Amino acid sequence: MATECTAYRDGKGSLHPTPERATLADLADVLGRVGEEGGMTSGVAKLIFEKREEIERVFAEHDAILASSTPTQDETGEVVPIKGAG
């Protein structure tokens, strides 16, 4: 008999039993190979997922600093905008 099941598709189209596993697969894909033969990738992805709130806070603080920064001078004395700002 056929039964209904819920699955979650990652960015590559693979099915996962939970949203977390699909997200972890997407994070691992974004990270690419970490360590020899990529063995650390899934662990790093899981750590990023678990620390998401703290990571987002750090990036928000970084973006705020860039947004409030003024242009700087390069080695020639030319005023140049900060990379990533604006």
FENVEN-V772475 format. One line per field, one symbol per residue. psi: psi as a letter, one per 30 degrees, with the letter a starting at -180 (. if undefined). burial: I if it has 9 or more other C-alpha atoms within 8 Angstrom, else O. A space follows every 50 residues. Layout:
BEGIN
psi: ???
burial: ???
END
This chain:
BEGIN
psi: kklklklkkaffgkklfleeeeeeeeeeeefakklkggffeeeeeeeeee geeeeeeeeeeeeeeeefllllkafffkkklkkfk.
burial: OOOOOOOIIIOOOOIIIOOOIIIIIIIIOOIOIIOOOIIIIIOIIIOIOO OOOOIOOOOOOOIOOIOOOOOOIOOOOOOOOIOOOO
END
